[in-house]
Amino acid sequence: MKTILLIEDDADMRDNTAEMLELANYRVLRAENGRRGVDVARKEKPDLVLCDIMMPDLDGYGVLRMLGRDPATAELPFIFLSAKAERGDVRKGMELGADDYLTKPFEESELLSAIEGRLKRSDLFRKGFDEGFEGLGKFMDHARGIAALQDLSKDRKARKFAVKEVLFHEGDELRSIPYLVSGKVRTFKINNDGKEFVTGLHSAGEFIGYMGLLESGHAQETAEALEPCEAALIPREDLLALLYRDRDVSIRFIKMLAHEVKEKEQHLLQLAYASVRQRVAQALLRVHARYAANDADALGVRISREDLATIVGTATESLIRCLTDLKEEGLIESQGRDIRIKDRSRLEKLAQR
């Protein structure tokens, strides 16, 4: 049973609206003013908030601001209720992040339709972008059903890439963003001496190159297939429309960016302070964590010594010597491009020294 928080200072309106929702099989939490509503939202974490705008002490705009500043409540679907229908009120509410706006008095069917649509959409976005190509298609098609996003393009081409084939080069204009349907991809940058440095490892269910799209519209790195893969090419207008017009999608991308920044910071610290031997152990564990199946010893991808060296940030010769040492010490097994972790606990201890 979904929980709705109703914030309304008019007792009759509060009781009547709550009765409609309860008859529709929703659990209703009631709050008689904005401050009480914020406290209830933080404590109960409802599935959706219905909030009047014109209230004493703390109005609906203030409630939305306070909930939006708290990570625990920032993603709650939020619908404004108001007797005022001026365009300025609607615009202000939407600019603050409201998801919908109902003018009092409203019909029961209008209220329930707005709530049901908002809850279904919220559930979809909370699942993220990692459900494969079919899930991505549903995600994009659902977005097209929203009036504000009716202009999204329906052109979603898919393309297959062979091993070592480049999806895009650093500096390319990103007219479309690859969404990896299957396979594995690495992203890397090249310095003035022509040396490569891996900036990311990607697998099915991920967008590749979106940071370049957000910053300048040009790729900040090169993307290359580590194995045969397939990518859906999402027109950049589709993603930008979703990002600029929809709070849920914006929040999702912010989380993706935060995770990627944190991962890169950790990698830079390792490069700055860890020995080559430590970095090799860290790289093996990183690849294993990214690509290996549950409890599998294999890395999950057949990777060349050259590619692994770019992840470590060292010369291929130095990497080969370290791998030989680790193999002799019984930490790994290797045959050609296939590497298996033989003693994970000891490898983790080495990586943490």
ABEGO torsion letter per residue (X at the ends): XBBBBBBBABAAAAAAAAAAAAAAGBBBBBBABAAAAAAAAAAAGBABBBBBABBBGBBAAAAAAAAAABAAAAABBBBBBBABABAAAAAAAAAAGBABBBBOBBBAAAAAAAAAAAAAAAAAAAAEAAAEAAAAAAAAAAAAABAAAAABBABBBBBBBBBGBBABBBGBBBABBBBBABEBBBBBBBBAAGBBBBABBBBBGBBBGAAAAAAAGBBABBBBBABBBBBBBBBAAAAAAAAAABAAAAAAAAAAAAAAAAAAAAAAAAAAABBAAAAAAAAAAAAAAAABBBGBABAGBBBBAAAAAAAAGBBAAAAAAAAAAAAAAGABBBBEABBBBABAAAAAAAAAX
